[in-house]
Structures are given as C-alpha cells and as structure tokens.
Amino acid sequence: MANRKGRYHAWLVVPKDLRRIVGKTELRTPLGGDDEEAVKHLPGAVAQLQHQIALAERQVG
C-alpha cells in the first residue's frame, strides 16, 4: 500500500515478461484518503490486481 499526496493506493509491479501484454510496468488501484478504509479495501484490491496479472500469464502460455 502506498500513500501518494494523502491518497492510498494498492500497487503491484508487473513482471518484465508480462509488461508487453499488460501495457504497464505497474498496476495501481486507488483506496481513498482514509487509512482505515484503505486497509479495509486493500486485500480485495490486491486480489484484483493479481487477477489481472494472472490473465496476462495465461495469454503468454
């Protein structure tokens, strides 16, 4: 979880071999400005980001 300018984000680095497919070097999802709410939403947000990476892995083979 990263705090940027008072806003929290879930953040994952995209593996190098998947960056061409994903089109990004990292994935981020906003979690809001309240730290308690951000912590509450973090597990679901990370799961969603990991799902995006898993879909890219399937495309690779």
mmCIF file of the N, C-alpha and C atoms, coordinates in Angstrom:
data_MODEL
# 
_entry.id   MODEL 
# 
loop_
_atom_site.group_PDB 
_atom_site.id 
_atom_site.type_symbol 
_atom_site.label_atom_id 
_atom_site.label_alt_id 
_atom_site.label_comp_id 
_atom_site.label_asym_id 
_atom_site.label_entity_id 
_atom_site.label_seq_id 
_atom_site.pdbx_PDB_ins_code 
_atom_site.Cartn_x 
_atom_site.Cartn_y 
_atom_site.Cartn_z 
_atom_site.occupancy 
_atom_site.B_iso_or_equiv 
_atom_site.pdbx_formal_charge 
_atom_site.auth_seq_id 
_atom_site.auth_comp_id 
_atom_site.auth_asym_id 
_atom_site.auth_atom_id 
_atom_site.pdbx_PDB_model_num 
ATOM 1   N N  . MET A 1 1  ? 0.860   -1.165  0.000   1.00 0.00 ? 1  MET A N  1 
ATOM 2   C CA . MET A 1 1  ? 0.000   0.000   0.000   1.00 0.00 ? 1  MET A CA 1 
ATOM 3   C C  . MET A 1 1  ? 0.905   1.226   0.000   1.00 0.00 ? 1  MET A C  1 
ATOM 4   N N  . ALA A 1 2  ? 0.583   2.166   -0.863  1.00 0.00 ? 2  ALA A N  1 
ATOM 5   C CA . ALA A 1 2  ? 1.388   3.370   -0.981  1.00 0.00 ? 2  ALA A CA 1 
ATOM 6   C C  . ALA A 1 2  ? 0.523   4.596   -0.702  1.00 0.00 ? 2  ALA A C  1 
ATOM 7   N N  . ASN A 1 3  ? 1.119   5.584   -0.053  1.00 0.00 ? 3  ASN A N  1 
ATOM 8   C CA . ASN A 1 3  ? 0.442   6.841   0.217   1.00 0.00 ? 3  ASN A CA 1 
ATOM 9   C C  . ASN A 1 3  ? 1.062   7.900   -0.682  1.00 0.00 ? 3  ASN A C  1 
ATOM 10  N N  . ARG A 1 4  ? 0.278   8.406   -1.605  1.00 0.00 ? 4  ARG A N  1 
ATOM 11  C CA . ARG A 1 4  ? 0.746   9.444   -2.521  1.00 0.00 ? 4  ARG A CA 1 
ATOM 12  C C  . ARG A 1 4  ? -0.150  10.662  -2.387  1.00 0.00 ? 4  ARG A C  1 
ATOM 13  N N  . LYS A 1 5  ? 0.426   11.741  -1.931  1.00 0.00 ? 5  LYS A N  1 
ATOM 14  C CA . LYS A 1 5  ? -0.304  13.009  -1.787  1.00 0.00 ? 5  LYS A CA 1 
ATOM 15  C C  . LYS A 1 5  ? -1.573  12.850  -0.955  1.00 0.00 ? 5  LYS A C  1 
ATOM 16  N N  . GLY A 1 6  ? -1.478  12.097  0.118   1.00 0.00 ? 6  GLY A N  1 
ATOM 17  C CA . GLY A 1 6  ? -2.601  11.931  1.017   1.00 0.00 ? 6  GLY A CA 1 
ATOM 18  C C  . GLY A 1 6  ? -3.642  10.915  0.584   1.00 0.00 ? 6  GLY A C  1 
ATOM 19  N N  . ARG A 1 7  ? -3.405  10.216  -0.504  1.00 0.00 ? 7  ARG A N  1 
ATOM 20  C CA . ARG A 1 7  ? -4.320  9.194   -1.012  1.00 0.00 ? 7  ARG A CA 1 
ATOM 21  C C  . ARG A 1 7  ? -3.593  7.851   -0.992  1.00 0.00 ? 7  ARG A C  1 
ATOM 22  N N  . TYR A 1 8  ? -4.292  6.810   -0.635  1.00 0.00 ? 8  TYR A N  1 
ATOM 23  C CA . TYR A 1 8  ? -3.702  5.475   -0.582  1.00 0.00 ? 8  TYR A CA 1 
ATOM 24  C C  . TYR A 1 8  ? -4.013  4.705   -1.858  1.00 0.00 ? 8  TYR A C  1 
ATOM 25  N N  . HIS A 1 9  ? -3.051  3.867   -2.257  1.00 0.00 ? 9  HIS A N  1 
ATOM 26  C CA . HIS A 1 9  ? -3.196  3.042   -3.447  1.00 0.00 ? 9  HIS A CA 1 
ATOM 27  C C  . HIS A 1 9  ? -2.652  1.643   -3.176  1.00 0.00 ? 9  HIS A C  1 
ATOM 28  N N  . ALA A 1 10 ? -3.326  0.649   -3.735  1.00 0.00 ? 10 ALA A N  1 
ATOM 29  C CA . ALA A 1 10 ? -2.752  -0.698  -3.804  1.00 0.00 ? 10 ALA A CA 1 
ATOM 30  C C  . ALA A 1 10 ? -1.860  -0.681  -5.033  1.00 0.00 ? 10 ALA A C  1 
ATOM 31  N N  . TRP A 1 11 ? -0.698  -1.313  -4.957  1.00 0.00 ? 11 TRP A N  1 
ATOM 32  C CA . TRP A 1 11 ? 0.301   -1.177  -6.010  1.00 0.00 ? 11 TRP A CA 1 
ATOM 33  C C  . TRP A 1 11 ? 1.062   -2.490  -6.182  1.00 0.00 ? 11 TRP A C  1 
ATOM 34  N N  . LEU A 1 12 ? 1.167   -2.953  -7.429  1.00 0.00 ? 12 LEU A N  1 
ATOM 35  C CA . LEU A 1 12 ? 1.954   -4.150  -7.743  1.00 0.00 ? 12 LEU A CA 1 
ATOM 36  C C  . LEU A 1 12 ? 2.798   -3.894  -8.982  1.00 0.00 ? 12 LEU A C  1 
ATOM 37  N N  . VAL A 1 13 ? 4.005   -4.411  -8.975  1.00 0.00 ? 13 VAL A N  1 
ATOM 38  C CA . VAL A 1 13 ? 4.881   -4.322  -10.146 1.00 0.00 ? 13 VAL A CA 1 
ATOM 39  C C  . VAL A 1 13 ? 4.531   -5.477  -11.084 1.00 0.00 ? 13 VAL A C  1 
ATOM 40  N N  . VAL A 1 14 ? 4.407   -5.168  -12.366 1.00 0.00 ? 14 VAL A N  1 
ATOM 41  C CA . VAL A 1 14 ? 4.122   -6.189  -13.380 1.00 0.00 ? 14 VAL A CA 1 
ATOM 42  C C  . VAL A 1 14 ? 5.442   -6.871  -13.741 1.00 0.00 ? 14 VAL A C  1 
ATOM 43  N N  . PRO A 1 15 ? 5.498   -8.205  -13.709 1.00 0.00 ? 15 PRO A N  1 
ATOM 44  C CA . PRO A 1 15 ? 6.729   -8.904  -14.104 1.00 0.00 ? 15 PRO A CA 1 
ATOM 45  C C  . PRO A 1 15 ? 7.158   -8.502  -15.523 1.00 0.00 ? 15 PRO A C  1 
ATOM 46  N N  . LYS A 1 16 ? 8.472   -8.434  -15.737 1.00 0.00 ? 16 LYS A N  1 
ATOM 47  C CA . LYS A 1 16 ? 9.017   -7.963  -17.012 1.00 0.00 ? 16 LYS A CA 1 
ATOM 48  C C  . LYS A 1 16 ? 8.454   -8.700  -18.220 1.00 0.00 ? 16 LYS A C  1 
ATOM 49  N N  . ASP A 1 17 ? 8.296   -10.008 -18.110 1.00 0.00 ? 17 ASP A N  1 
ATOM 50  C CA . ASP A 1 17 ? 7.830   -10.781 -19.258 1.00 0.00 ? 17 ASP A CA 1 
ATOM 51  C C  . ASP A 1 17 ? 6.348   -10.556 -19.577 1.00 0.00 ? 17 ASP A C  1 
ATOM 52  N N  . LEU A 1 18 ? 5.623   -9.874  -18.702 1.00 0.00 ? 18 LEU A N  1 
ATOM 53  C CA . LEU A 1 18 ? 4.204   -9.615  -18.929 1.00 0.00 ? 18 LEU A CA 1 
ATOM 54  C C  . LEU A 1 18 ? 3.901   -8.158  -19.270 1.00 0.00 ? 18 LEU A C  1 
ATOM 55  N N  . ARG A 1 19 ? 4.894   -7.308  -19.193 1.00 0.00 ? 19 ARG A N  1 
ATOM 56  C CA . ARG A 1 19 ? 4.668   -5.876  -19.396 1.00 0.00 ? 19 ARG A CA 1 
ATOM 57  C C  . ARG A 1 19 ? 4.164   -5.551  -20.792 1.00 0.00 ? 19 ARG A C  1 
ATOM 58  N N  . ARG A 1 20 ? 4.602   -6.293  -21.785 1.00 0.00 ? 20 ARG A N  1 
ATOM 59  C CA . ARG A 1 20 ? 4.158   -6.043  -23.157 1.00 0.00 ? 20 ARG A CA 1 
ATOM 60  C C  . ARG A 1 20 ? 2.662   -6.337  -23.278 1.00 0.00 ? 20 ARG A C  1 
ATOM 61  N N  . ILE A 1 21 ? 2.204   -7.378  -22.616 1.00 0.00 ? 21 ILE A N  1 
ATOM 62  C CA . ILE A 1 21 ? 0.795   -7.755  -22.670 1.00 0.00 ? 21 ILE A CA 1 
ATOM 63  C C  . ILE A 1 21 ? -0.066  -6.798  -21.845 1.00 0.00 ? 21 ILE A C  1 
ATOM 64  N N  . VAL A 1 22 ? 0.378   -6.495  -20.636 1.00 0.00 ? 22 VAL A N  1 
ATOM 65  C CA . VAL A 1 22 ? -0.384  -5.617  -19.743 1.00 0.00 ? 22 VAL A CA 1 
ATOM 66  C C  . VAL A 1 22 ? -0.323  -4.168  -20.233 1.00 0.00 ? 22 VAL A C  1 
ATOM 67  N N  . GLY A 1 23 ? 0.806   -3.794  -20.807 1.00 0.00 ? 23 GLY A N  1 
ATOM 68  C CA . GLY A 1 23 ? 0.964   -2.427  -21.300 1.00 0.00 ? 23 GLY A CA 1 
ATOM 69  C C  . GLY A 1 23 ? 1.406   -1.445  -20.230 1.00 0.00 ? 23 GLY A C  1 
ATOM 70  N N  . LYS A 1 24 ? 1.812   -1.963  -19.085 1.00 0.00 ? 24 LYS A N  1 
ATOM 71  C CA . LYS A 1 24 ? 2.246   -1.116  -17.975 1.00 0.00 ? 24 LYS A CA 1 
ATOM 72  C C  . LYS A 1 24 ? 3.364   -1.815  -17.215 1.00 0.00 ? 24 LYS A C  1 
ATOM 73  N N  . THR A 1 25 ? 4.140   -1.025  -16.472 1.00 0.00 ? 25 THR A N  1 
ATOM 74  C CA . THR A 1 25 ? 5.187   -1.594  -15.626 1.00 0.00 ? 25 THR A CA 1 
ATOM 75  C C  . THR A 1 25 ? 4.679   -1.834  -14.208 1.00 0.00 ? 25 THR A C  1 
ATOM 76  N N  . GLU A 1 26 ? 3.588   -1.159  -13.839 1.00 0.00 ? 26 GLU A N  1 
ATOM 77  C CA . GLU A 1 26 ? 2.993   -1.364  -12.522 1.00 0.00 ? 26 GLU A CA 1 
ATOM 78  C C  . GLU A 1 26 ? 1.484   -1.146  -12.623 1.00 0.00 ? 26 GLU A C  1 
ATOM 79  N N  . LEU A 1 27 ? 0.784   -1.760  -11.686 1.00 0.00 ? 27 LEU A N  1 
ATOM 80  C CA . LEU A 1 27 ? -0.664  -1.619  -11.612 1.00 0.00 ? 27 LEU A CA 1 
ATOM 81  C C  . LEU A 1 27 ? -1.010  -0.967  -10.279 1.00 0.00 ? 27 LEU A C  1 
ATOM 82  N N  . ARG A 1 28 ? -1.927  -0.016  -10.309 1.00 0.00 ? 28 ARG A N  1 
ATOM 83  C CA . ARG A 1 28 ? -2.363  0.671   -9.089  1.00 0.00 ? 28 ARG A CA 1 
ATOM 84  C C  . ARG A 1 28 ? -3.873  0.776   -9.052  1.00 0.00 ? 28 ARG A C  1 
ATOM 85  N N  . THR A 1 29 ? -4.410  0.713   -7.844  1.00 0.00 ? 29 THR A N  1 
ATOM 86  C CA . THR A 1 29 ? -5.833  0.909   -7.619  1.00 0.00 ? 29 THR A CA 1 
ATOM 87  C C  . THR A 1 29 ? -5.986  1.883   -6.456  1.00 0.00 ? 29 THR A C  1 
ATOM 88  N N  . PRO A 1 30 ? -6.774  2.943   -6.619  1.00 0.00 ? 30 PRO A N  1 
ATOM 89  C CA . PRO A 1 30 ? -6.971  3.881   -5.510  1.00 0.00 ? 30 PRO A CA 1 
ATOM 90  C C  . PRO A 1 30 ? -7.776  3.247   -4.376  1.00 0.00 ? 30 PRO A C  1 
ATOM 91  N N  . LEU A 1 31 ? -7.383  3.561   -3.153  1.00 0.00 ? 31 LEU A N  1 
ATOM 92  C CA . LEU A 1 31 ? -8.052  3.038   -1.970  1.00 0.00 ? 31 LEU A CA 1 
ATOM 93  C C  . LEU A 1 31 ? -8.708  4.139   -1.140  1.00 0.00 ? 31 LEU A C  1 
ATOM 94  N N  . GLY A 1 32 ? -8.508  5.398   -1.518  1.00 0.00 ? 32 GLY A N  1 
ATOM 95  C CA . GLY A 1 32 ? -9.100  6.516   -0.790  1.00 0.00 ? 32 GLY A CA 1 
ATOM 96  C C  . GLY A 1 32 ? -8.103  7.231   0.098   1.00 0.00 ? 32 GLY A C  1 
ATOM 97  N N  . GLY A 1 33 ? -8.598  8.197   0.847   1.00 0.00 ? 33 GLY A N  1 
ATOM 98  C CA . GLY A 1 33 ? -7.735  9.026   1.669   1.00 0.00 ? 33 GLY A CA 1 
ATOM 99  C C  . GLY A 1 33 ? -7.715  8.655   3.134   1.00 0.00 ? 33 GLY A C  1 
ATOM 100 N N  . ASP A 1 34 ? -8.671  7.864   3.568   1.00 0.00 ? 34 ASP A N  1 
ATOM 101 C CA . ASP A 1 34 ? -8.754  7.454   4.968   1.00 0.00 ? 34 ASP A CA 1 
ATOM 102 C C  . ASP A 1 34 ? -7.970  6.162   5.169   1.00 0.00 ? 34 ASP A C  1 
ATOM 103 N N  . ASP A 1 35 ? -7.047  6.168   6.130   1.00 0.00 ? 35 ASP A N  1 
ATOM 104 C CA . ASP A 1 35 ? -6.189  4.993   6.295   1.00 0.00 ? 35 ASP A CA 1 
ATOM 105 C C  . ASP A 1 35 ? -6.962  3.753   6.741   1.00 0.00 ? 35 ASP A C  1 
ATOM 106 N N  . GLU A 1 36 ? -7.975  3.893   7.579   1.00 0.00 ? 36 GLU A N  1 
ATOM 107 C CA . GLU A 1 36 ? -8.756  2.717   7.995   1.00 0.00 ? 36 GLU A CA 1 
ATOM 108 C C  . GLU A 1 36 ? -9.520  2.114   6.825   1.00 0.00 ? 36 GLU A C  1 
ATOM 109 N N  . GLU A 1 37 ? -10.121 2.955   6.000   1.00 0.00 ? 37 GLU A N  1 
ATOM 110 C CA . GLU A 1 37 ? -10.837 2.472   4.818   1.00 0.00 ? 37 GLU A CA 1 
ATOM 111 C C  . GLU A 1 37 ? -9.872  1.824   3.827   1.00 0.00 ? 37 GLU A C  1 
ATOM 112 N N  . ALA A 1 38 ? -8.697  2.428   3.679   1.00 0.00 ? 38 ALA A N  1 
ATOM 113 C CA . ALA A 1 38 ? -7.698  1.892   2.753   1.00 0.00 ? 38 ALA A CA 1 
ATOM 114 C C  . ALA A 1 38 ? -7.278  0.488   3.175   1.00 0.00 ? 38 ALA A C  1 
ATOM 115 N N  . VAL A 1 39 ? -7.024  0.302   4.457   1.00 0.00 ? 39 VAL A N  1 
ATOM 116 C CA . VAL A 1 39 ? -6.626  -1.015  4.960   1.00 0.00 ? 39 VAL A CA 1 
ATOM 117 C C  . VAL A 1 39 ? -7.758  -2.015  4.756   1.00 0.00 ? 39 VAL A C  1 
ATOM 118 N N  . LYS A 1 40 ? -8.986  -1.572  4.925   1.00 0.00 ? 40 LYS A N  1 
ATOM 119 C CA . LYS A 1 40 ? -10.149 -2.445  4.750   1.00 0.00 ? 40 LYS A CA 1 
ATOM 120 C C  . LYS A 1 40 ? -10.285 -2.914  3.297   1.00 0.00 ? 40 LYS A C  1 
ATOM 121 N N  . HIS A 1 41 ? -9.998  -2.035  2.343   1.00 0.00 ? 41 HIS A N  1 
ATOM 122 C CA . HIS A 1 41 ? -10.155 -2.357  0.927   1.00 0.00 ? 41 HIS A CA 1 
ATOM 123 C C  . HIS A 1 41 ? -8.908  -2.980  0.295   1.00 0.00 ? 41 HIS A C  1 
ATOM 124 N N  . LEU A 1 42 ? -7.792  -2.952  0.997   1.00 0.00 ? 42 LEU A N  1 
ATOM 125 C CA . LEU A 1 42 ? -6.529  -3.433  0.442   1.00 0.00 ? 42 LEU A CA 1 
ATOM 126 C C  . LEU A 1 42 ? -6.565  -4.890  -0.032  1.00 0.00 ? 42 LEU A C  1 
ATOM 127 N N  . PRO A 1 43 ? -7.039  -5.849  0.756   1.00 0.00 ? 43 PRO A N  1 
ATOM 128 C CA . PRO A 1 43 ? -6.995  -7.253  0.284   1.00 0.00 ? 43 PRO A CA 1 
ATOM 129 C C  . PRO A 1 43 ? -7.748  -7.478  -1.027  1.00 0.00 ? 43 PRO A C  1 
ATOM 130 N N  . GLY A 1 44 ? -8.927  -6.899  -1.153  1.00 0.00 ? 44 GLY A N  1 
ATOM 131 C CA . GLY A 1 44 ? -9.698  -7.054  -2.380  1.00 0.00 ? 44 GLY A CA 1 
ATOM 132 C C  . GLY A 1 44 ? -9.025  -6.393  -3.570  1.00 0.00 ? 44 GLY A C  1 
ATOM 133 N N  . ALA A 1 45 ? -8.426  -5.235  -3.330  1.00 0.00 ? 45 ALA A N  1 
ATOM 134 C CA . ALA A 1 45 ? -7.752  -4.520  -4.407  1.00 0.00 ? 45 ALA A CA 1 
ATOM 135 C C  . ALA A 1 45 ? -6.527  -5.297  -4.891  1.00 0.00 ? 45 ALA A C  1 
ATOM 136 N N  . VAL A 1 46 ? -5.766  -5.847  -3.972  1.00 0.00 ? 46 VAL A N  1 
ATOM 137 C CA . VAL A 1 46 ? -4.583  -6.631  -4.343  1.00 0.00 ? 46 VAL A CA 1 
ATOM 138 C C  . VAL A 1 46 ? -5.008  -7.885  -5.103  1.00 0.00 ? 46 VAL A C  1 
ATOM 139 N N  . ALA A 1 47 ? -6.081  -8.522  -4.666  1.00 0.00 ? 47 ALA A N  1 
ATOM 140 C CA . ALA A 1 47 ? -6.582  -9.714  -5.363  1.00 0.00 ? 47 ALA A CA 1 
ATOM 141 C C  . ALA A 1 47 ? -6.971  -9.370  -6.797  1.00 0.00 ? 47 ALA A C  1 
ATOM 142 N N  . GLN A 1 48 ? -7.585  -8.218  -6.987  1.00 0.00 ? 48 GLN A N  1 
ATOM 143 C CA . GLN A 1 48 ? -7.983  -7.783  -8.325  1.00 0.00 ? 48 GLN A CA 1 
ATOM 144 C C  . GLN A 1 48 ? -6.754  -7.530  -9.210  1.00 0.00 ? 48 GLN A C  1 
ATOM 145 N N  . LEU A 1 49 ? -5.730  -6.906  -8.650  1.00 0.00 ? 49 LEU A N  1 
ATOM 146 C CA . LEU A 1 49 ? -4.502  -6.657  -9.412  1.00 0.00 ? 49 LEU A CA 1 
ATOM 147 C C  . LEU A 1 49 ? -3.804  -7.974  -9.759  1.00 0.00 ? 49 LEU A C  1 
ATOM 148 N N  . GLN A 1 50 ? -3.775  -8.894  -8.805  1.00 0.00 ? 50 GLN A N  1 
ATOM 149 C CA . GLN A 1 50 ? -3.158  -10.200 -9.057  1.00 0.00 ? 50 GLN A CA 1 
ATOM 150 C C  . GLN A 1 50 ? -3.935  -10.964 -10.131 1.00 0.00 ? 50 GLN A C  1 
ATOM 151 N N  . HIS A 1 51 ? -5.227  -10.795 -10.163 1.00 0.00 ? 51 HIS A N  1 
ATOM 152 C CA . HIS A 1 51 ? -6.049  -11.436 -11.189 1.00 0.00 ? 51 HIS A CA 1 
ATOM 153 C C  . HIS A 1 51 ? -5.675  -10.907 -12.577 1.00 0.00 ? 51 HIS A C  1 
ATOM 154 N N  . GLN A 1 52 ? -5.458  -9.603  -12.687 1.00 0.00 ? 52 GLN A N  1 
ATOM 155 C CA . GLN A 1 52 ? -5.050  -9.016  -13.970 1.00 0.00 ? 52 GLN A CA 1 
ATOM 156 C C  . GLN A 1 52 ? -3.718  -9.609  -14.435 1.00 0.00 ? 52 GLN A C  1 
ATOM 157 N N  . ILE A 1 53 ? -2.796  -9.797  -13.502 1.00 0.00 ? 53 ILE A N  1 
ATOM 158 C CA . ILE A 1 53 ? -1.500  -10.389 -13.844 1.00 0.00 ? 53 ILE A CA 1 
ATOM 159 C C  . ILE A 1 53 ? -1.683  -11.858 -14.241 1.00 0.00 ? 53 ILE A C  1 
ATOM 160 N N  . ALA A 1 54 ? -2.552  -12.583 -13.540 1.00 0.00 ? 54 ALA A N  1 
ATOM 161 C CA . ALA A 1 54 ? -2.812  -13.992 -13.873 1.00 0.00 ? 54 ALA A CA 1 
ATOM 162 C C  . ALA A 1 54 ? -3.411  -14.130 -15.276 1.00 0.00 ? 54 ALA A C  1 
ATOM 163 N N  . LEU A 1 55 ? -4.291  -13.207 -15.644 1.00 0.00 ? 55 LEU A N  1 
ATOM 164 C CA . LEU A 1 55 ? -4.864  -13.236 -17.009 1.00 0.00 ? 55 LEU A CA 1 
ATOM 165 C C  . LEU A 1 55 ? -3.780  -13.030 -18.058 1.00 0.00 ? 55 LEU A C  1 
ATOM 166 N N  . ALA A 1 56 ? -2.837  -12.146 -17.775 1.00 0.00 ? 56 ALA A N  1 
ATOM 167 C CA . ALA A 1 56 ? -1.728  -11.914 -18.699 1.00 0.00 ? 56 ALA A CA 1 
ATOM 168 C C  . ALA A 1 56 ? -0.843  -13.157 -18.795 1.00 0.00 ? 56 ALA A C  1 
ATOM 169 N N  . GLU A 1 57 ? -0.630  -13.837 -17.659 1.00 0.00 ? 57 GLU A N  1 
ATOM 170 C CA . GLU A 1 57 ? 0.172   -15.070 -17.675 1.00 0.00 ? 57 GLU A CA 1 
ATOM 171 C C  . GLU A 1 57 ? -0.475  -16.140 -18.550 1.00 0.00 ? 57 GLU A C  1 
ATOM 172 N N  . ARG A 1 58 ? -1.792  -16.219 -18.529 1.00 0.00 ? 58 ARG A N  1 
ATOM 173 C CA . ARG A 1 58 ? -2.493  -17.190 -19.370 1.00 0.00 ? 58 ARG A CA 1 
ATOM 174 C C  . ARG A 1 58 ? -2.284  -16.893 -20.848 1.00 0.00 ? 58 ARG A C  1 
ATOM 175 N N  . GLN A 1 59 ? -2.229  -15.611 -21.199 1.00 0.00 ? 59 GLN A N  1 
ATOM 176 C CA . GLN A 1 59 ? -2.007  -15.241 -22.606 1.00 0.00 ? 59 GLN A CA 1 
ATOM 177 C C  . GLN A 1 59 ? -0.620  -15.655 -23.077 1.00 0.00 ? 59 GLN A C  1 
ATOM 178 N N  . VAL A 1 60 ? 0.352   -15.607 -22.148 1.00 0.00 ? 60 VAL A N  1 
ATOM 179 C CA . VAL A 1 60 ? 1.723   -15.998 -22.500 1.00 0.00 ? 60 VAL A CA 1 
ATOM 180 C C  . VAL A 1 60 ? 1.785   -17.501 -22.756 1.00 0.00 ? 60 VAL A C  1 
ATOM 181 N N  . GLY A 1 61 ? 1.030   -18.249 -21.970 1.00 0.00 ? 61 GLY A N  1 
ATOM 182 C CA . GLY A 1 61 ? 1.019   -19.661 -22.269 1.00 0.00 ? 61 GLY A CA 1 
ATOM 183 C C  . GLY A 1 61 ? 1.158   -20.540 -21.107 1.00 0.00 ? 61 GLY A C  1 
# 
